[in-house]
Amino acid sequence: MSGSSGLSPLQSYLSYSANEAKYANAAAIGNAQQTGLIDYFQTNAGTITTPAALLKNYKALSVVLGAFGVGNLIGSTALVQQLLTQDPSSKSSVAYRIGNAKYLAFATALHNWSPPPFSTADGVNAIVTAYKTNNFEASANTQSAGLQNALYFTRMAKSITTVTQLQSDSSLLAVAVTGIGLPLTAYDNLAFSQQTALLKQKLNLANLQKPAYVQHLAELYLVQQQLTAGTQVQTPQAGSIASLFSGTATSGDSVLSILEDSNGGGTSSLLGGSTSGTATNSLLSLFA
C-alpha cells in the first residue's frame, strides 16, 4: 500500500488519518479495477435517474454501495430496492426496523429521486470520494489489523450524537468500547440495556467532537488489535443473551463492578432510536 513501507501500525494510522484523501486517491489510481469502475460511474451517472436503473447497472451499483460501506449487499437486490424506495424516517421502513447505521445512511441519501441523486457533479463526486475512501480503509486493514476501523472511527466519530447511534454501527462501537478500556468479549456478554448503561457512564459523547480524544480512542483500539493479532477480531453484538458472569475483568474495575455504579439502567431499544438530524437528501452531508 502506498505510504506504508517501513511504518508501524500506529505510524501508518497517524500518517493516513492526517491526509486520508491523498492516500485514498493514490490507492485508487494504482488499482485498475477501481479506476475502471470509477470512470464508468462518472460517465454513466447522469443516465441513472431511477432506483430501477441503478439496480440494473451492476457496475454503477458496485460503486454506490461501496461508497456507503455496504458493498456486501450487491447480491441482495430485494433489500437494496427497499432501501432505495422507502423513507427511512418511517417506522415501517426496512432501514428503520433494522437500525443499521450504514443502511440508514444509504437510505437517507438515496430514497428521494426527485431530483436524481447523481444529477449534479457534487453528487457524483461525493459518491466517488466515499468509494475511494472505503476501499482504501479496507485495503489498510490487510496491512495491519484494526486500521480500517480506526480510520473509519476517526472520520465518523464527530457525527455520533447518541449512544443508540453508536450502537447501530458495529465498527464504530468496537473502537469506542475498546478505547474506553472495556474487553469486547465481556461487553458482548451483557444484555443490551446493560451495554447502554455502561456506555452512558463511561463515554462522554461530547468528547467525540475533540479530534485529540477521538485519535486517542483509535490509537488504544489499534494497539489492542496488534496485541491480539493472529486471532479473530471481535466486534460487540448488541443484546447478547450470554451470561453476565462469563465476562472477564479489566485491569481495574470489572465490567460488573462498573455496572454497579451505573445510573443509566433503563432498557433501550435499538429500533426505537430516532433518525432525526440525518434526514437530508444531500449526499455531501452524508460524507462530511
CORVEN-V42755 format. One line per field, one symbol per residue. phi: phi as a letter, one per 40 degrees, with the letter a starting at -180 (. if undefined). psi: psi as a letter, one per 20 degrees, with the letter a starting at -180 (. if undefined). burial: b if it has 24 or more other ideal C-beta (glycine too) atoms within 12 Angstrom, else e. Layout:
phi: ???
psi: ???
burial: ???
This chain:
phi: .dgcdgccdcccdcccccacdcccccccccbcccdccccccccbdcccbadcccccbdcccccccccbgbcccdcbdcccccccbbccccccccccccgccccccccccbcbbbcdcbcbcccccccccccccccccccccccadgcccccccccbdcccbbcdccccbcccccccccccgbcccccccccdccccccccccbccccccbdcccccccccccdccccbdgbcccbcbcgcbccdcccccccaccccccccccbbcccbccccccbcgbcbccccccbc
psi: qpjipjqrgggggggghhmhhghggggghjohgggghgggghhihhiniqhghghinggghgggghhjkkhijhimggghgghiiqoiipiiqggghgjphhgggghghjioknrqikiqhggghgggghggghhghghhhigppihghgggghiihiioiqhgggiiohgghggggghjkpphggghiqqghhgggghhgioohhiiiohhgghgghggggghhhhjpirppqpqopkqjqphjiqqqakdprhghghhjqjkjqppphiiqqjqiinqjohhhhj.
burial: bbbbeeeebbebbebbbeebeebbbebbeeeeebeebbebbbebbeebeebeebbebebbbbbbbbbbbbbebeeeeebbebbbbbebeeeebbbbbbbbbbbbbbbbbbbbeeebbbeeeebbebbbbbbbbbbbbbbbbebbbbbbbbbbbbbbbebbebbbbbbbbbbbbbbbbbbbbbbbbbbbbbbbbbbbbbbbbbbebeebeeeebbbbbbbbbbbbbbeeeeeebbbbebbbeeebeebeebeeebbbebbeebeeeeebebbebebeebbbbebeebbe
